[in-house]
Amino acid sequence: MVPFEQCPVCGHEMMRKEVEKLVRGGKHTAVITVKAEVCAHCGERLYSKETISQFEQIRLRLSRQETAQFQLMGQTFKIVLSGA
Ligand SMILES: [Zn+2]
């Protein structure tokens, strides 16, 4: 279930935490609350294979507009900043 006990990027210990993951499909975005292994040092996140395949299913459903079972949270805005 747990892919790594140590961070593959920096070698520090991974901790199981609840995180928010943004998944985009077509014009839609879903905010998914999910458990992941998170590196306390560099912030690297690792998801289980099962979780990643669930992300893919959600992405597919978003792009097909199959969103009836998802809870609507609000609107998503696109803002492009031109910088200084
Ligand atoms: Zn790390």
PDB file of the backbone (N, CA, C, O) and the ligand in Angstrom, with CONECT records:
HET     ZN  A 101       1
ATOM      1  N   MET A   1       0.833  -1.206   0.000  1.00  0.00           N
ATOM      2  CA  MET A   1       0.000   0.000   0.000  1.00  0.00           C
ATOM      3  C   MET A   1       0.871   1.261   0.000  1.00  0.00           C
ATOM      4  O   MET A   1       0.691   2.156  -0.825  1.00  0.00           O
ATOM      5  N   VAL A   2       1.811   1.309   0.939  1.00  0.00           N
ATOM      6  CA  VAL A   2       2.686   2.483   1.010  1.00  0.00           C
ATOM      7  C   VAL A   2       3.843   2.300   0.040  1.00  0.00           C
ATOM      8  O   VAL A   2       4.622   1.358   0.181  1.00  0.00           O
ATOM      9  N   PRO A   3       3.967   3.192  -0.947  1.00  0.00           N
ATOM     10  CA  PRO A   3       4.998   3.000  -1.966  1.00  0.00           C
ATOM     11  C   PRO A   3       6.417   3.234  -1.443  1.00  0.00           C
ATOM     12  O   PRO A   3       7.345   2.523  -1.830  1.00  0.00           O
ATOM     13  N   PHE A   4       6.587   4.219  -0.572  1.00  0.00           N
ATOM     14  CA  PHE A   4       7.917   4.548  -0.052  1.00  0.00           C
ATOM     15  C   PHE A   4       7.815   4.884   1.436  1.00  0.00           C
ATOM     16  O   PHE A   4       6.820   5.459   1.876  1.00  0.00           O
ATOM     17  N   GLU A   5       8.832   4.531   2.201  1.00  0.00           N
ATOM     18  CA  GLU A   5       8.896   4.998   3.577  1.00  0.00           C
ATOM     19  C   GLU A   5       9.795   6.218   3.677  1.00  0.00           C
ATOM     20  O   GLU A   5       9.690   7.020   4.605  1.00  0.00           O
ATOM     21  N   GLN A   6      10.682   6.337   2.696  1.00  0.00           N
ATOM     22  CA  GLN A   6      11.572   7.491   2.660  1.00  0.00           C
ATOM     23  C   GLN A   6      11.307   8.280   1.394  1.00  0.00           C
ATOM     24  O   GLN A   6      10.945   7.724   0.357  1.00  0.00           O
ATOM     25  N   CYS A   7      11.494   9.576   1.498  1.00  0.00           N
ATOM     26  CA  CYS A   7      11.259  10.451   0.357  1.00  0.00           C
ATOM     27  C   CYS A   7      12.220  10.099  -0.787  1.00  0.00           C
ATOM     28  O   CYS A   7      13.433  10.063  -0.579  1.00  0.00           O
ATOM     29  N   PRO A   8      11.694   9.839  -1.987  1.00  0.00           N
ATOM     30  CA  PRO A   8      12.572   9.517  -3.120  1.00  0.00           C
ATOM     31  C   PRO A   8      13.374  10.725  -3.606  1.00  0.00           C
ATOM     32  O   PRO A   8      14.341  10.574  -4.352  1.00  0.00           O
ATOM     33  N   VAL A   9      12.967  11.928  -3.180  1.00  0.00           N
ATOM     34  CA  VAL A   9      13.658  13.146  -3.617  1.00  0.00           C
ATOM     35  C   VAL A   9      14.812  13.482  -2.675  1.00  0.00           C
ATOM     36  O   VAL A   9      15.938  13.708  -3.117  1.00  0.00           O
ATOM     37  N   CYS A  10      14.518  13.514  -1.353  1.00  0.00           N
ATOM     38  CA  CYS A  10      15.545  13.990  -0.414  1.00  0.00           C
ATOM     39  C   CYS A  10      15.926  12.962   0.646  1.00  0.00           C
ATOM     40  O   CYS A  10      16.866  13.192   1.407  1.00  0.00           O
ATOM     41  N   GLY A  11      15.214  11.822   0.716  1.00  0.00           N
ATOM     42  CA  GLY A  11      15.603  10.762   1.642  1.00  0.00           C
ATOM     43  C   GLY A  11      15.080  10.904   3.059  1.00  0.00           C
ATOM     44  O   GLY A  11      15.384  10.076   3.918  1.00  0.00           O
ATOM     45  N   HIS A  12      14.294  11.950   3.314  1.00  0.00           N
ATOM     46  CA  HIS A  12      13.719  12.102   4.648  1.00  0.00           C
ATOM     47  C   HIS A  12      12.498  11.209   4.825  1.00  0.00           C
ATOM     48  O   HIS A  12      11.976  10.640   3.866  1.00  0.00           O
ATOM     49  N   GLU A  13      12.062  11.104   6.056  1.00  0.00           N
ATOM     50  CA  GLU A  13      10.938  10.235   6.380  1.00  0.00           C
ATOM     51  C   GLU A  13       9.625  10.797   5.829  1.00  0.00           C
ATOM     52  O   GLU A  13       9.400  12.007   5.856  1.00  0.00           O
ATOM     53  N   MET A  14       8.762   9.907   5.330  1.00  0.00           N
ATOM     54  CA  MET A  14       7.461  10.318   4.837  1.00  0.00           C
ATOM     55  C   MET A  14       6.429  10.147   5.950  1.00  0.00           C
ATOM     56  O   MET A  14       6.500   9.203   6.737  1.00  0.00           O
ATOM     57  N   MET A  15       5.472  11.071   6.006  1.00  0.00           N
ATOM     58  CA  MET A  15       4.401  10.972   6.982  1.00  0.00           C
ATOM     59  C   MET A  15       3.060  10.893   6.258  1.00  0.00           C
ATOM     60  O   MET A  15       2.838  11.552   5.242  1.00  0.00           O
ATOM     61  N   ARG A  16       2.165  10.056   6.818  1.00  0.00           N
ATOM     62  CA  ARG A  16       0.841   9.928   6.222  1.00  0.00           C
ATOM     63  C   ARG A  16      -0.008  11.116   6.657  1.00  0.00           C
ATOM     64  O   ARG A  16      -0.195  11.355   7.850  1.00  0.00           O
ATOM     65  N   LYS A  17      -0.516  11.851   5.686  1.00  0.00           N
ATOM     66  CA  LYS A  17      -1.274  13.068   5.968  1.00  0.00           C
ATOM     67  C   LYS A  17      -2.461  13.171   5.037  1.00  0.00           C
ATOM     68  O   LYS A  17      -2.475  12.602   3.945  1.00  0.00           O
ATOM     69  N   GLU A  18      -3.463  13.917   5.497  1.00  0.00           N
ATOM     70  CA  GLU A  18      -4.585  14.213   4.612  1.00  0.00           C
ATOM     71  C   GLU A  18      -4.242  15.488   3.842  1.00  0.00           C
ATOM     72  O   GLU A  18      -3.888  16.509   4.432  1.00  0.00           O
ATOM     73  N   VAL A  19      -4.355  15.410   2.523  1.00  0.00           N
ATOM     74  CA  VAL A  19      -3.994  16.551   1.672  1.00  0.00           C
ATOM     75  C   VAL A  19      -5.118  16.840   0.689  1.00  0.00           C
ATOM     76  O   VAL A  19      -6.016  16.023   0.488  1.00  0.00           O
ATOM     77  N   GLU A  20      -5.050  18.012   0.087  1.00  0.00           N
ATOM     78  CA  GLU A  20      -5.977  18.351  -0.983  1.00  0.00           C
ATOM     79  C   GLU A  20      -5.256  18.269  -2.313  1.00  0.00           C
ATOM     80  O   GLU A  20      -4.157  18.799  -2.475  1.00  0.00           O
ATOM     81  N   LYS A  21      -5.888  17.599  -3.257  1.00  0.00           N
ATOM     82  CA  LYS A  21      -5.301  17.438  -4.587  1.00  0.00           C
ATOM     83  C   LYS A  21      -6.277  18.010  -5.614  1.00  0.00           C
ATOM     84  O   LYS A  21      -7.471  17.710  -5.591  1.00  0.00           O
ATOM     85  N   LEU A  22      -5.758  18.822  -6.498  1.00  0.00           N
ATOM     86  CA  LEU A  22      -6.571  19.377  -7.583  1.00  0.00           C
ATOM     87  C   LEU A  22      -6.459  18.470  -8.798  1.00  0.00           C
ATOM     88  O   LEU A  22      -5.357  18.133  -9.233  1.00  0.00           O
ATOM     89  N   VAL A  23      -7.603  18.079  -9.342  1.00  0.00           N
ATOM     90  CA  VAL A  23      -7.616  17.285 -10.563  1.00  0.00           C
ATOM     91  C   VAL A  23      -8.451  18.027 -11.593  1.00  0.00           C
ATOM     92  O   VAL A  23      -9.587  18.419 -11.324  1.00  0.00           O
ATOM     93  N   ARG A  24      -7.876  18.215 -12.778  1.00  0.00           N
ATOM     94  CA  ARG A  24      -8.584  18.900 -13.852  1.00  0.00           C
ATOM     95  C   ARG A  24      -8.964  17.915 -14.944  1.00  0.00           C
ATOM     96  O   ARG A  24      -8.197  17.018 -15.294  1.00  0.00           O
ATOM     97  N   GLY A  25     -10.161  18.102 -15.470  1.00  0.00           N
ATOM     98  CA  GLY A  25     -10.606  17.307 -16.612  1.00  0.00           C
ATOM     99  C   GLY A  25     -11.489  18.183 -17.470  1.00  0.00           C
ATOM    100  O   GLY A  25     -12.525  18.658 -17.005  1.00  0.00           O
ATOM    101  N   GLY A  26     -11.101  18.408 -18.711  1.00  0.00           N
ATOM    102  CA  GLY A  26     -11.854  19.338 -19.547  1.00  0.00           C
ATOM    103  C   GLY A  26     -11.844  20.713 -18.905  1.00  0.00           C
ATOM    104  O   GLY A  26     -10.790  21.239 -18.546  1.00  0.00           O
ATOM    105  N   LYS A  27     -13.051  21.298 -18.762  1.00  0.00           N
ATOM    106  CA  LYS A  27     -13.137  22.638 -18.177  1.00  0.00           C
ATOM    107  C   LYS A  27     -13.307  22.589 -16.665  1.00  0.00           C
ATOM    108  O   LYS A  27     -13.343  23.633 -16.014  1.00  0.00           O
ATOM    109  N   HIS A  28     -13.411  21.398 -16.103  1.00  0.00           N
ATOM    110  CA  HIS A  28     -13.768  21.268 -14.700  1.00  0.00           C
ATOM    111  C   HIS A  28     -12.567  20.944 -13.827  1.00  0.00           C
ATOM    112  O   HIS A  28     -11.585  20.350 -14.271  1.00  0.00           O
ATOM    113  N   THR A  29     -12.682  21.353 -12.575  1.00  0.00           N
ATOM    114  CA  THR A  29     -11.652  21.069 -11.593  1.00  0.00           C
ATOM    115  C   THR A  29     -12.314  20.460 -10.365  1.00  0.00           C
ATOM    116  O   THR A  29     -13.360  20.935  -9.924  1.00  0.00           O
ATOM    117  N   ALA A  30     -11.719  19.427  -9.818  1.00  0.00           N
ATOM    118  CA  ALA A  30     -12.209  18.846  -8.571  1.00  0.00           C
ATOM    119  C   ALA A  30     -11.130  18.980  -7.508  1.00  0.00           C
ATOM    120  O   ALA A  30      -9.942  18.803  -7.778  1.00  0.00           O
ATOM    121  N   VAL A  31     -11.570  19.298  -6.291  1.00  0.00           N
ATOM    122  CA  VAL A  31     -10.667  19.324  -5.144  1.00  0.00           C
ATOM    123  C   VAL A  31     -10.904  18.027  -4.383  1.00  0.00           C
ATOM    124  O   VAL A  31     -11.999  17.794  -3.871  1.00  0.00           O
ATOM    125  N   ILE A  32      -9.904  17.203  -4.310  1.00  0.00           N
ATOM    126  CA  ILE A  32     -10.041  15.886  -3.700  1.00  0.00           C
ATOM    127  C   ILE A  32      -9.267  15.864  -2.390  1.00  0.00           C
ATOM    128  O   ILE A  32      -8.078  16.177  -2.352  1.00  0.00           O
ATOM    129  N   THR A  33      -9.949  15.494  -1.327  1.00  0.00           N
ATOM    130  CA  THR A  33      -9.276  15.301  -0.042  1.00  0.00           C
ATOM    131  C   THR A  33      -8.883  13.833   0.040  1.00  0.00           C
ATOM    132  O   THR A  33      -9.721  12.941  -0.092  1.00  0.00           O
ATOM    133  N   VAL A  34      -7.600  13.601   0.260  1.00  0.00           N
ATOM    134  CA  VAL A  34      -7.098  12.224   0.184  1.00  0.00           C
ATOM    135  C   VAL A  34      -5.883  12.073   1.098  1.00  0.00           C
ATOM    136  O   VAL A  34      -5.196  13.047   1.404  1.00  0.00           O
ATOM    137  N   LYS A  35      -5.632  10.840   1.526  1.00  0.00           N
ATOM    138  CA  LYS A  35      -4.442  10.576   2.335  1.00  0.00           C
ATOM    139  C   LYS A  35      -3.254  10.322   1.405  1.00  0.00           C
ATOM    140  O   LYS A  35      -3.370   9.605   0.410  1.00  0.00           O
ATOM    141  N   ALA A  36      -2.133  10.912   1.742  1.00  0.00           N
ATOM    142  CA  ALA A  36      -0.920  10.726   0.946  1.00  0.00           C
ATOM    143  C   ALA A  36       0.267  10.631   1.890  1.00  0.00           C
ATOM    144  O   ALA A  36       0.190  11.025   3.054  1.00  0.00           O
ATOM    145  N   GLU A  37       1.357  10.106   1.370  1.00  0.00           N
ATOM    146  CA  GLU A  37       2.625  10.155   2.104  1.00  0.00           C
ATOM    147  C   GLU A  37       3.280  11.482   1.746  1.00  0.00           C
ATOM    148  O   GLU A  37       3.523  11.776   0.576  1.00  0.00           O
ATOM    149  N   VAL A  38       3.563  12.282   2.780  1.00  0.00           N
ATOM    150  CA  VAL A  38       4.110  13.610   2.538  1.00  0.00           C
ATOM    151  C   VAL A  38       5.458  13.731   3.226  1.00  0.00           C
ATOM    152  O   VAL A  38       5.609  13.353   4.388  1.00  0.00           O
ATOM    153  N   CYS A  39       6.436  14.258   2.503  1.00  0.00           N
ATOM    154  CA  CYS A  39       7.759  14.497   3.079  1.00  0.00           C
ATOM    155  C   CYS A  39       7.721  15.794   3.879  1.00  0.00           C
ATOM    156  O   CYS A  39       7.368  16.847   3.348  1.00  0.00           O
ATOM    157  N   ALA A  40       8.085  15.717   5.153  1.00  0.00           N
ATOM    158  CA  ALA A  40       8.071  16.900   6.008  1.00  0.00           C
ATOM    159  C   ALA A  40       9.190  17.864   5.606  1.00  0.00           C
ATOM    160  O   ALA A  40       9.142  19.049   5.934  1.00  0.00           O
ATOM    161  N   HIS A  41      10.181  17.360   4.906  1.00  0.00           N
ATOM    162  CA  HIS A  41      11.346  18.174   4.563  1.00  0.00           C
ATOM    163  C   HIS A  41      11.127  18.970   3.282  1.00  0.00           C
ATOM    164  O   HIS A  41      11.288  20.191   3.278  1.00  0.00           O
ATOM    165  N   CYS A  42      10.757  18.284   2.179  1.00  0.00           N
ATOM    166  CA  CYS A  42      10.651  18.984   0.890  1.00  0.00           C
ATOM    167  C   CYS A  42       9.223  19.078   0.371  1.00  0.00           C
ATOM    168  O   CYS A  42       8.979  19.725  -0.648  1.00  0.00           O
ATOM    169  N   GLY A  43       8.265  18.435   1.066  1.00  0.00           N
ATOM    170  CA  GLY A  43       6.871  18.558   0.661  1.00  0.00           C
ATOM    171  C   GLY A  43       6.448  17.621  -0.451  1.00  0.00           C
ATOM    172  O   GLY A  43       5.311  17.686  -0.917  1.00  0.00           O
ATOM    173  N   GLU A  44       7.353  16.745  -0.885  1.00  0.00           N
ATOM    174  CA  GLU A  44       7.003  15.757  -1.909  1.00  0.00           C
ATOM    175  C   GLU A  44       5.813  14.921  -1.437  1.00  0.00           C
ATOM    176  O   GLU A  44       5.751  14.504  -0.281  1.00  0.00           O
ATOM    177  N   ARG A  45       4.873  14.685  -2.350  1.00  0.00           N
ATOM    178  CA  ARG A  45       3.707  13.880  -2.020  1.00  0.00           C
ATOM    179  C   ARG A  45       3.716  12.607  -2.833  1.00  0.00           C
ATOM    180  O   ARG A  45       4.009  12.618  -4.029  1.00  0.00           O
ATOM    181  N   LEU A  46       3.394  11.517  -2.179  1.00  0.00           N
ATOM    182  CA  LEU A  46       3.267  10.249  -2.897  1.00  0.00           C
ATOM    183  C   LEU A  46       1.892   9.680  -2.642  1.00  0.00           C
ATOM    184  O   LEU A  46       1.409   9.647  -1.510  1.00  0.00           O
ATOM    185  N   TYR A  47       1.267   9.231  -3.725  1.00  0.00           N
ATOM    186  CA  TYR A  47      -0.054   8.632  -3.623  1.00  0.00           C
ATOM    187  C   TYR A  47       0.054   7.150  -3.947  1.00  0.00           C
ATOM    188  O   TYR A  47       0.925   6.724  -4.706  1.00  0.00           O
ATOM    189  N   SER A  48      -0.844   6.376  -3.360  1.00  0.00           N
ATOM    190  CA  SER A  48      -0.849   4.946  -3.678  1.00  0.00           C
ATOM    191  C   SER A  48      -1.357   4.745  -5.110  1.00  0.00           C
ATOM    192  O   SER A  48      -1.986   5.630  -5.690  1.00  0.00           O
ATOM    193  N   LYS A  49      -1.070   3.565  -5.664  1.00  0.00           N
ATOM    194  CA  LYS A  49      -1.533   3.239  -7.017  1.00  0.00           C
ATOM    195  C   LYS A  49      -3.044   3.332  -7.108  1.00  0.00           C
ATOM    196  O   LYS A  49      -3.590   3.815  -8.101  1.00  0.00           O
ATOM    197  N   GLU A  50      -3.726   2.857  -6.047  1.00  0.00           N
ATOM    198  CA  GLU A  50      -5.193   2.888  -6.023  1.00  0.00           C
ATOM    199  C   GLU A  50      -5.680   4.330  -6.107  1.00  0.00           C
ATOM    200  O   GLU A  50      -6.615   4.638  -6.845  1.00  0.00           O
ATOM    201  N   THR A  51      -5.035   5.212  -5.342  1.00  0.00           N
ATOM    202  CA  THR A  51      -5.431   6.619  -5.329  1.00  0.00           C
ATOM    203  C   THR A  51      -5.203   7.246  -6.702  1.00  0.00           C
ATOM    204  O   THR A  51      -6.047   7.998  -7.188  1.00  0.00           O
ATOM    205  N   ILE A  52      -4.071   6.944  -7.324  1.00  0.00           N
ATOM    206  CA  ILE A  52      -3.763   7.517  -8.635  1.00  0.00           C
ATOM    207  C   ILE A  52      -4.777   7.048  -9.675  1.00  0.00           C
ATOM    208  O   ILE A  52      -5.174   7.826 -10.542  1.00  0.00           O
ATOM    209  N   SER A  53      -5.202   5.780  -9.599  1.00  0.00           N
ATOM    210  CA  SER A  53      -6.195   5.323 -10.577  1.00  0.00           C
ATOM    211  C   SER A  53      -7.553   5.967 -10.282  1.00  0.00           C
ATOM    212  O   SER A  53      -8.346   6.179 -11.199  1.00  0.00           O
ATOM    213  N   GLN A  54      -7.826   6.281  -9.012  1.00  0.00           N
ATOM    214  CA  GLN A  54      -9.057   7.021  -8.705  1.00  0.00           C
ATOM    215  C   GLN A  54      -8.996   8.445  -9.254  1.00  0.00           C
ATOM    216  O   GLN A  54      -9.997   8.963  -9.747  1.00  0.00           O
ATOM    217  N   PHE A  55      -7.826   9.077  -9.172  1.00  0.00           N
ATOM    218  CA  PHE A  55      -7.649  10.411  -9.778  1.00  0.00           C
ATOM    219  C   PHE A  55      -7.962  10.343 -11.268  1.00  0.00           C
ATOM    220  O   PHE A  55      -8.638  11.219 -11.808  1.00  0.00           O
ATOM    221  N   GLU A  56      -7.469   9.303 -11.928  1.00  0.00           N
ATOM    222  CA  GLU A  56      -7.680   9.162 -13.375  1.00  0.00           C
ATOM    223  C   GLU A  56      -9.161   8.998 -13.698  1.00  0.00           C
ATOM    224  O   GLU A  56      -9.659   9.557 -14.675  1.00  0.00           O
ATOM    225  N   GLN A  57      -9.866   8.220 -12.859  1.00  0.00           N
ATOM    226  CA  GLN A  57     -11.309   8.050 -13.071  1.00  0.00           C
ATOM    227  C   GLN A  57     -12.046   9.367 -12.891  1.00  0.00           C
ATOM    228  O   GLN A  57     -12.958   9.682 -13.656  1.00  0.00           O
ATOM    229  N   ILE A  58     -11.656  10.135 -11.886  1.00  0.00           N
ATOM    230  CA  ILE A  58     -12.289  11.433 -11.639  1.00  0.00           C
ATOM    231  C   ILE A  58     -11.997  12.386 -12.795  1.00  0.00           C
ATOM    232  O   ILE A  58     -12.879  13.114 -13.249  1.00  0.00           O
ATOM    233  N   ARG A  59     -10.747  12.373 -13.266  1.00  0.00           N
ATOM    234  CA  ARG A  59     -10.357  13.210 -14.393  1.00  0.00           C
ATOM    235  C   ARG A  59     -11.213  12.892 -15.638  1.00  0.00           C
ATOM    236  O   ARG A  59     -11.674  13.789 -16.343  1.00  0.00           O
ATOM    237  N   LEU A  60     -11.404  11.606 -15.874  1.00  0.00           N
ATOM    238  CA  LEU A  60     -12.210  11.161 -17.007  1.00  0.00           C
ATOM    239  C   LEU A  60     -13.661  11.630 -16.862  1.00  0.00           C
ATOM    240  O   LEU A  60     -14.269  12.122 -17.812  1.00  0.00           O
ATOM    241  N   ARG A  61     -14.197  11.465 -15.656  1.00  0.00           N
ATOM    242  CA  ARG A  61     -15.591  11.863 -15.423  1.00  0.00           C
ATOM    243  C   ARG A  61     -15.749  13.367 -15.560  1.00  0.00           C
ATOM    244  O   ARG A  61     -16.770  13.833 -16.064  1.00  0.00           O
ATOM    245  N   LEU A  62     -14.767  14.131 -15.126  1.00  0.00           N
ATOM    246  CA  LEU A  62     -14.817  15.591 -15.279  1.00  0.00           C
ATOM    247  C   LEU A  62     -14.833  15.964 -16.751  1.00  0.00           C
ATOM    248  O   LEU A  62     -15.610  16.820 -17.174  1.00  0.00           O
ATOM    249  N   SER A  63     -13.973  15.321 -17.530  1.00  0.00           N
ATOM    250  CA  SER A  63     -13.876  15.686 -18.943  1.00  0.00           C
ATOM    251  C   SER A  63     -15.112  15.242 -19.715  1.00  0.00           C
ATOM    252  O   SER A  63     -15.427  15.814 -20.758  1.00  0.00           O
ATOM    253  N   ARG A  64     -15.827  14.209 -19.206  1.00  0.00           N
ATOM    254  CA  ARG A  64     -17.075  13.771 -19.844  1.00  0.00           C
ATOM    255  C   ARG A  64     -18.299  14.467 -19.247  1.00  0.00           C
ATOM    256  O   ARG A  64     -19.434  14.144 -19.599  1.00  0.00           O
ATOM    257  N   GLN A  65     -18.070  15.407 -18.357  1.00  0.00           N
ATOM    258  CA  GLN A  65     -19.144  16.153 -17.677  1.00  0.00           C
ATOM    259  C   GLN A  65     -20.013  15.249 -16.813  1.00  0.00           C
ATOM    260  O   GLN A  65     -21.172  15.574 -16.556  1.00  0.00           O
ATOM    261  N   GLU A  66     -19.474  14.123 -16.364  1.00  0.00           N
ATOM    262  CA  GLU A  66     -20.252  13.227 -15.492  1.00  0.00           C
ATOM    263  C   GLU A  66     -20.041  13.644 -14.039  1.00  0.00           C
ATOM    264  O   GLU A  66     -19.386  12.954 -13.257  1.00  0.00           O
ATOM    265  N   THR A  67     -20.619  14.795 -13.707  1.00  0.00           N
ATOM    266  CA  THR A  67     -20.304  15.399 -12.410  1.00  0.00           C
ATOM    267  C   THR A  67     -21.482  15.344 -11.435  1.00  0.00           C
ATOM    268  O   THR A  67     -21.434  15.967 -10.374  1.00  0.00           O
ATOM    269  N   ALA A  68     -22.549  14.598 -11.791  1.00  0.00           N
ATOM    270  CA  ALA A  68     -23.762  14.587 -10.969  1.00  0.00           C
ATOM    271  C   ALA A  68     -23.492  14.133  -9.531  1.00  0.00           C
ATOM    272  O   ALA A  68     -24.151  14.591  -8.598  1.00  0.00           O
ATOM    273  N   GLN A  69     -22.520  13.233  -9.358  1.00  0.00           N
ATOM    274  CA  GLN A  69     -22.257  12.712  -8.018  1.00  0.00           C
ATOM    275  C   GLN A  69     -21.261  13.577  -7.238  1.00  0.00           C
ATOM    276  O   GLN A  69     -20.984  13.314  -6.068  1.00  0.00           O
ATOM    277  N   PHE A  70     -20.735  14.595  -7.889  1.00  0.00           N
ATOM    278  CA  PHE A  70     -19.768  15.445  -7.198  1.00  0.00           C
ATOM    279  C   PHE A  70     -20.496  16.622  -6.558  1.00  0.00           C
ATOM    280  O   PHE A  70     -21.483  17.126  -7.095  1.00  0.00           O
ATOM    281  N   GLN A  71     -20.001  17.043  -5.422  1.00  0.00           N
ATOM    282  CA  GLN A  71     -20.607  18.169  -4.732  1.00  0.00           C
ATOM    283  C   GLN A  71     -20.039  19.466  -5.294  1.00  0.00           C
ATOM    284  O   GLN A  71     -18.824  19.656  -5.355  1.00  0.00           O
ATOM    285  N   LEU A  72     -20.948  20.362  -5.706  1.00  0.00           N
ATOM    286  CA  LEU A  72     -20.511  21.628  -6.270  1.00  0.00           C
ATOM    287  C   LEU A  72     -20.062  22.566  -5.153  1.00  0.00           C
ATOM    288  O   LEU A  72     -20.798  22.797  -4.194  1.00  0.00           O
ATOM    289  N   MET A  73     -18.856  23.101  -5.283  1.00  0.00           N
ATOM    290  CA  MET A  73     -18.279  23.915  -4.217  1.00  0.00           C
ATOM    291  C   MET A  73     -18.333  25.393  -4.506  1.00  0.00           C
ATOM    292  O   MET A  73     -18.348  26.201  -3.578  1.00  0.00           O
ATOM    293  N   GLY A  74     -18.361  25.763  -5.760  1.00  0.00           N
ATOM    294  CA  GLY A  74     -18.249  27.167  -6.124  1.00  0.00           C
ATOM    295  C   GLY A  74     -17.687  27.238  -7.514  1.00  0.00           C
ATOM    296  O   GLY A  74     -17.536  26.216  -8.182  1.00  0.00           O
ATOM    297  N   GLN A  75     -17.378  28.421  -7.954  1.00  0.00           N
ATOM    298  CA  GLN A  75     -16.859  28.568  -9.294  1.00  0.00           C
ATOM    299  C   GLN A  75     -15.342  28.604  -9.276  1.00  0.00           C
ATOM    300  O   GLN A  75     -14.723  28.937  -8.265  1.00  0.00           O
ATOM    301  N   THR A  76     -14.769  28.263 -10.384  1.00  0.00           N
ATOM    302  CA  THR A  76     -13.324  28.347 -10.528  1.00  0.00           C
ATOM    303  C   THR A  76     -13.023  29.479 -11.511  1.00  0.00           C
ATOM    304  O   THR A  76     -13.629  29.562 -12.580  1.00  0.00           O
ATOM    305  N   PHE A  77     -12.104  30.329 -11.146  1.00  0.00           N
ATOM    306  CA  PHE A  77     -11.769  31.471 -11.991  1.00  0.00           C
ATOM    307  C   PHE A  77     -10.371  31.311 -12.544  1.00  0.00           C
ATOM    308  O   PHE A  77      -9.465  30.814 -11.875  1.00  0.00           O
ATOM    309  N   LYS A  78     -10.222  31.745 -13.776  1.00  0.00           N
ATOM    310  CA  LYS A  78      -8.896  31.725 -14.374  1.00  0.00           C
ATOM    311  C   LYS A  78      -8.366  33.149 -14.434  1.00  0.00           C
ATOM    312  O   LYS A  78      -8.999  34.035 -15.008  1.00  0.00           O
ATOM    313  N   ILE A  79      -7.227  33.355 -13.851  1.00  0.00           N
ATOM    314  CA  ILE A  79      -6.619  34.679 -13.830  1.00  0.00           C
ATOM    315  C   ILE A  79      -5.185  34.551 -14.316  1.00  0.00           C
ATOM    316  O   ILE A  79      -4.416  33.739 -13.802  1.00  0.00           O
ATOM    317  N   VAL A  80      -4.834  35.349 -15.297  1.00  0.00           N
ATOM    318  CA  VAL A  80      -3.461  35.347 -15.781  1.00  0.00           C
ATOM    319  C   VAL A  80      -2.815  36.659 -15.365  1.00  0.00           C
ATOM    320  O   VAL A  80      -3.272  37.732 -15.759  1.00  0.00           O
ATOM    321  N   LEU A  81      -1.769  36.579 -14.583  1.00  0.00           N
ATOM    322  CA  LEU A  81      -1.068  37.799 -14.174  1.00  0.00           C
ATOM    323  C   LEU A  81       0.091  38.044 -15.128  1.00  0.00           C
ATOM    324  O   LEU A  81       0.834  37.128 -15.481  1.00  0.00           O
ATOM    325  N   SER A  82       0.225  39.275 -15.529  1.00  0.00           N
ATOM    326  CA  SER A  82       1.262  39.583 -16.515  1.00  0.00           C
ATOM    327  C   SER A  82       2.639  39.738 -15.873  1.00  0.00           C
ATOM    328  O   SER A  82       3.657  39.707 -16.564  1.00  0.00           O
ATOM    329  N   GLY A  83       2.665  39.903 -14.561  1.00  0.00           N
ATOM    330  CA  GLY A  83       3.953  40.051 -13.880  1.00  0.00           C
ATOM    331  C   GLY A  83       4.445  41.480 -13.928  1.00  0.00           C
ATOM    332  O   GLY A  83       3.820  42.338 -14.552  1.00  0.00           O
ATOM    333  N   ALA A  84       5.573  41.743 -13.266  1.00  0.00           N
ATOM    334  CA  ALA A  84       6.062  43.124 -13.139  1.00  0.00           C
ATOM    335  C   ALA A  84       6.805  43.541 -14.391  1.00  0.00           C
ATOM    336  O   ALA A  84       7.290  44.669 -14.474  1.00  0.00           O
TER     337      ALA A  84
HETATM  338 ZN    ZN A 101      11.651  15.012   0.639  1.00  0.00          ZN2+
END
